[in-house]
Amino acid sequence: MIRIIFVKEERCFLLEEMLNVEASFGDLGDASLVQSKLPKKLKKRRAIVTEDGPAGYEEYVDYSFPEEAHTQNL
């Protein structure tokens, strides 16, 4: 689960950098192509479990990519 979150963070970072590059080209760049692929940031909570039992909750940021949202509905 944690590995998936790191991959999503890396993917989000790359898309944001791509958006910056497209925006820096001015009229030659097409930032709308990248903007349509940017994810929504979602705050989520997960339970923390220790040897003694539940220890509370941890907040983390998850990313919802538009491409993944379409495949989940199938």
Protein Blocks (a to p, Z undefined) as FASTA:
>chain_A
ZZmmmmmmmmmmmmmmmmmmmmmnommpcfklmmmmpccddddddddddfkbcebjcddd
ddddfklmmmmmZZ
